[in-house]
């Protein structure tokens, strides 16, 4: 072999940077979402149906029972925002299983891309979807008569809460995906917990109006904390019923405990997910 | 393990041809205790088209996954492009292309987007990307459908796209794990041309296959793996010579009973010297011997005397399948199909021996 051919074959690499790898995967999953408009649209359909139906059907009954003359629209919109986060996050694991089944997961693992960046890019793409869909719901809610009492900063904070809330469920979805390694099981597992958990939380009705055992479940249901935090911002009020905290004053009596619960959940499930993903992509384990 | 001599042996040898792959005593035992590879040693010089042959479950894919840094070896020293698979996996990933056994392309993306993704993943300089992508699209004949989504592609098109994705960074070493399994002959030939072309350009290729015809057509050198161990090694020609003679295929009219009687005649009459290899085939018997050509007519007479009807016969040079049979006692690409099934399909004219009546 002549040295010419050797030189010709020498690879000139722009060294992959961490951010570049995140971007590569972020764009890949964005294209994925755009090419599957049905999936994107259908993940919006259920929350919109809930928003419209619930406000139309229960609006008159519930509005009277809500304190301080709050409209049911304003009461419900934060819950629907959290529902959006839940639905999009639950699809995260499905994308991962799809990748494992199709061999694309392995294909990305033999590239020099940073493994953390591969997952960060994917997660970022899912979070962007949540942001866009929550914005759509907020706008739709306002059109239907909801009112964001804390204004634009509050609306942005609600988006932040949706992201914070999404992370633990996103991690959960990936953990289920890596345990089952099967699309159907992942979809079933995610759907199985989604709807019942929404109903036994503060999402649709005041917890105080529910039977005692549901109140107990709602107290330990993470959805309650996501919804309460978003609702506190929406209504500019201390809306938390499951914990009686008065130390921080006003809406912070809801926000501080809610954020604490969500952050702890994010860290715990995030750590489990990172551990499992590491194991799945490390060379020592099949 | 840290004596000088060990270190020296583990380094790639800097002779006129450097080693693209060097494995010493590679072992891999899965967590459940299954020993997939037990002490494989390999040395593949740069520029070689190397074939790794074996039946399903022999350890081919496990070995290739270790070389491509997807699995860590349980024991042994493994260097790829001069880098250690355990300490320098990142450098290996930058300098190899890997085409997995199962086709993996991103279905939602077009062919061009798939290649762009691969360019990004391998850090191909942005100035080179456009040209590189067009060149590969041409090479694998996908230029006309470059902007169609991969999910609409046929199996062969996906395979070609998959192969192109493994080459965007012009790796000096490419792993192809059964790249043509499940393809029709036309698609297979196209991929072969393509692999030969990149090998001609100096790329080292490590190919696993179940198709002996493929190995014979493409490879400079072969290793045969069976139950996790290498059992033979050499060029296709050398391996064929090791079979020891030529093959006499005799096609018989009657069923299993006639074949067994014929085989018994071959063994007992001593027509073919000491130790002819006799095998019952789909539609007759097959004898491997140095005397195959000379003694063929005598056998026909003996069979006629025993009232066994011969419908055809043929003397030929050994194929790699015969090599495989001689080494392992089984056909390399004999899958789940049982003898019974094979007898049934023997009525198909395409499976009849060369000398058979139409």
Contacts between the chains, C-beta under 8 A, distances in Angstrom:
chain1	res1	chain2	res2	distance
A	1	B	17	7.4
A	1	B	46	7.1
A	1	B	47	5.4
A	1	B	202	6.1
A	5	B	201	6.9
A	5	B	202	4.0
A	6	B	202	7.0
A	8	B	201	7.5
A	8	B	202	7.2
A	9	B	170	5.9
A	9	B	172	4.9
A	9	B	201	7.4
A	9	B	202	5.5
A	9	B	203	6.8
A	10	B	172	7.9
A	11	B	94	7.1
A	11	B	95	6.6
A	11	B	169	5.4
A	11	B	170	5.7
A	11	B	171	6.8
A	11	B	172	7.6
A	12	B	125	5.7
A	12	B	128	7.3
A	13	B	94	6.3
A	13	B	122	7.4
A	13	B	123	4.6
A	13	B	124	7.4
A	13	B	125	7.4
A	13	B	169	7.1
A	14	B	123	5.0
A	14	B	124	7.6
A	14	B	125	4.9
A	14	B	126	7.2
A	15	B	123	6.3
A	16	B	121	7.9
A	16	B	122	8.0
A	16	B	123	4.4
A	20	B	120	7.3
A	20	B	123	7.6
A	21	B	121	7.9
A	23	B	120	8.0
A	24	B	117	6.8
A	24	B	120	4.0
A	24	B	121	6.1
A	28	B	106	6.9
A	28	B	109	7.6
A	28	B	117	5.7
A	31	B	108	6.3
A	31	B	109	6.0
A	31	B	113	6.6
A	32	B	106	7.6
A	32	B	108	4.8
A	32	B	109	7.9
A	35	B	108	4.1
A	35	B	109	7.6
A	35	B	149	7.0
A	36	B	108	6.6
A	102	B	102	7.9
A	102	B	104	5.7
A	102	B	107	7.3
A	103	B	100	5.4
A	103	B	102	4.6
A	103	B	103	7.2
A	103	B	104	3.2
A	104	B	104	5.0
A	104	B	105	7.6
A	104	B	106	5.9
A	106	B	70	6.5
A	106	B	100	6.0
A	106	B	104	6.9
A	107	B	98	7.7
A	107	B	100	6.7
A	107	B	104	4.7
A	107	B	165	7.5
A	108	B	121	6.6
A	109	B	70	6.4
A	110	B	68	5.3
A	110	B	69	6.8
A	110	B	70	6.3
A	110	B	93	5.9
A	110	B	96	7.4
A	110	B	98	4.5
A	111	B	93	6.2
A	111	B	118	7.7
A	111	B	121	4.0
A	111	B	122	5.9
A	112	B	90	5.9
A	112	B	93	4.4
A	112	B	94	4.6
A	112	B	121	7.5
A	112	B	122	6.6
A	112	B	123	6.7
A	113	B	121	5.2
A	282	B	72	7.9
A	283	B	69	6.0
A	283	B	70	6.2
A	283	B	71	5.5
A	283	B	72	4.1
A	283	B	89	6.9
A	284	B	71	7.5
A	284	B	72	4.5
A	285	B	31	6.4
A	286	B	30	5.9
A	286	B	31	7.1
A	286	B	71	7.0
